[in-house]
Amino acid sequence: MTRSAAAQPQSPKQAVPPALAAAASDFEDYLRIERGAAVATVKAYRRVVRAYVARLAAAGINTPSQVRPRDVTDALQAVSDSGVGASTLHRALAAIRHFHRFCLREKLAPSNPATLVDGPRRGLALPRALPAEFVTALIESASGGSPAQLRDRAILELLYSSGLRVSELVGLDLDDVDLEDRIVRCLGKGGKERLVPLGRPAAEAVARWVREGRPAMVRRGRGSAAVFVSARGQRLSRQSAWKTVKTHAAKVDPEARVFPHALRHSFATHLVAGGADLRVVQEALGHARLSTTQVYTLVSRETLKDVYESAHPRGRRSGPRARAERPPAD
């Protein structure tokens, strides 16, 4: 069997050699125990690395020390051939590089072959923020006094007011929310704790849910410390929180595709557009690097340019003729 077979899926009957299987298993333990990586990160890396070592095994490779840059390239090519996008390939390469870095650290290999492999080129993906008017309509669509309606309103208000990830939202316990001082304590990626302020409407929505809606749902279960619970009284799942956002977005626009992360992007974009200090936004979002937060300044510049071109008398898209046919760029 040739090394080019690394680009082919593993046969279901073919076992991964013990050395590769052990390295993949130890890498997963390292991520979970030593690095304290988020559960979602561990699952994503495990999926990539297990598929990767399966392809290596199909190529006749038995140990991490036998892997060469070409084997990494062939494995990534197999992933690319399945039709995934550039972002998925970059995430796969990041997981593979991390795996080989671990193997090098544990002296399972003399070098990291993945460092010599480049990912595909990709453009800068700007985060998609929702217009403020849409966000307002989205939140207002969750009205009513039933426990489910109160919960949905609190979820939407909190996501937009705090910029929490959906996993952080459903992970909140009652002790994590200080409604008097309007502060939320959450655990972000890597178990990093941060404090995020709340707007008054969000604090009031959460307070009403906790006071009037939550007790009815908790009674149906065995009791839970979670802020947001399901109809059975159990901690709300990420999937249910996603469904809440999508359901109410459809009320505003049936054609809209809105996910919880869009509210996080909107939170950051609207803060930056309103003049908020970038480091304050970084702290609120829980970004480890300021460069990650800086993408929101690009979004604001794009918005500024669009407004200028549409509204200024000498803007490219202003005037009847310009609206009918935009001239080509010089």
Buried (B, 14 or more C-beta within 10 A) or exposed (E): EEBEBBBBEBEEEEEBBEBBBBBBBBBBEBBBEEBEBBEEBBEBBBEBBBBBBBBBBBBEBEBBBBBBBBBBBBBBBBBBEEEEEBEBBBBBBBBBBBBBBBBBEEEBBEBBBBEEBEBEEEEEEBBBBBEBEBBEBBBEBBEEEEBBBBBBBBBBBBBBBBBBBBBBBBBBEEEBBEBEEBBBBBBBBEEEEBEBBBBEEBBBBBBBBBEEBBEBBBEEBEEBEBBBBBBEBBBBEBEBBBEBBBEBBBEBEEEBEBBBBBBBBBBBBBBBBEEBEBEEBBBBBBBEEEEEBBBBBEBBEEBEEEEBBEEEEEBBBBEEEBEEEEEEEE
